[in-house]
C-alpha cells in the first residue's frame, strides 16, 4: 500500500483490493515483508475516492481502490489479509 497521514486519524493506507471484501471494524493481518511476523490489527474506517473527495463506505470489494485508517503498523508495501486466508 501507499501511505498518507492525517493529524486526526493518523496513518492512512491506500491500495487496491485484489480479492474479497473489506469492512470497517474488520480484523486483518498486516504483512510487512517476507521476513516480518504478521501483525493482527483492526481497520477503523474504509474510504473510497469520489472524484477528488474521500467518501466513507461500509464495505469495499475486489477492484476498489480504498483508504484505510486505524492501523499504525502500516508501511509502504504492506499487505492486508483476512485472518482466515493469511
Secondary structure, DSSP 8 states (H G I E B T S, - for coil): -EEEEETTTEEEEEEE--SSEEETT-EEEEE-STTS--EEEE--EEEEEETTEEEEESEEETT-EEEEES-TT--TT-EEEEGGG-
